[in-house]
Amino acid sequence: MSAEDLKTKTEDELAKIILDLRKDQFNARFQRAQGTLENTSILRKNRREIARAKTILNAKRKEEKAPAKKKKAA
């Protein structure tokens, strides 16, 4: 999922996406340990997707908390 797709999601949707990716990451780690994981690049992709989703989620939360700043008149 691209960053542009994630930016259009709500905070709840992002939280669900992160949870699903974490579950996939957990399962992939177990498959790797058992030797049944065929595509090991999934681990790296999941890790980066989680980071991307968390970054956008934190930015949305930060925007929500921060009051609108006013420019000083010159």
C-alpha positions in Angstrom: 0.0 0.0 0.0 1.4 3.3 -1.0 1.7 6.4 1.2 -0.8 8.2 -0.9 -3.4 5.4 -0.2 -2.6 5.6 3.5 -3.0 9.3 3.7 -6.7 9.0 2.6 -7.5 6.6 5.5 -9.0 7.6 8.8 -7.2 7.0 12.1 -9.3 3.9 12.8 -8.6 2.5 9.4 -4.9 3.1 9.9 -4.9 1.4 13.3 -6.7 -1.6 11.7 -4.2 -1.8 8.9 -1.3 -1.7 11.4 -2.9 -4.5 13.4 -3.3 -6.6 10.3 0.2 -6.0 9.2 1.6 -6.9 12.6 -0.4 -10.2 12.5 1.0 -11.0 9.0 4.5 -10.1 10.3 4.1 -12.4 13.3 2.9 -15.3 11.1 5.8 -14.8 8.6 8.4 -14.9 11.4 7.0 -18.2 12.5 7.0 -19.6 9.0 10.6 -18.4 8.6 11.6 -20.2 11.8 9.9 -23.4 10.6 11.5 -23.1 7.2 8.2 -22.9 5.3 8.4 -19.2 4.3 9.1 -19.2 0.6 9.4 -15.4 0.0 11.6 -13.9 2.7 11.1 -10.4 1.3 7.7 -10.3 2.9 9.3 -9.7 6.3 11.0 -6.5 5.0 8.0 -5.3 3.1 5.7 -5.8 6.2 8.2 -4.0 8.4 8.3 -1.0 6.1 4.5 -0.9 5.6 4.0 -0.9 9.3 6.5 2.0 9.7 4.8 3.9 6.8 1.3 3.5 8.4 2.6 4.4 11.8 4.3 7.6 10.5 1.1 8.7 8.8 -1.0 7.9 11.8 1.2 9.8 14.1 1.2 12.8 11.8 -2.6 12.8 11.7 -2.7 12.6 15.5 -0.2 15.4 15.8 -2.2 17.6 13.4 -5.3 17.0 15.5 -3.7 17.9 18.8 -1.8 21.0 17.6 -3.9 24.2 17.5 -3.7 26.2 14.3 -0.8 28.6 14.4 -1.4 32.2 13.5 1.1 34.3 11.6 2.3 37.4 13.4 1.4 40.7 11.7 4.5 42.6 10.6 
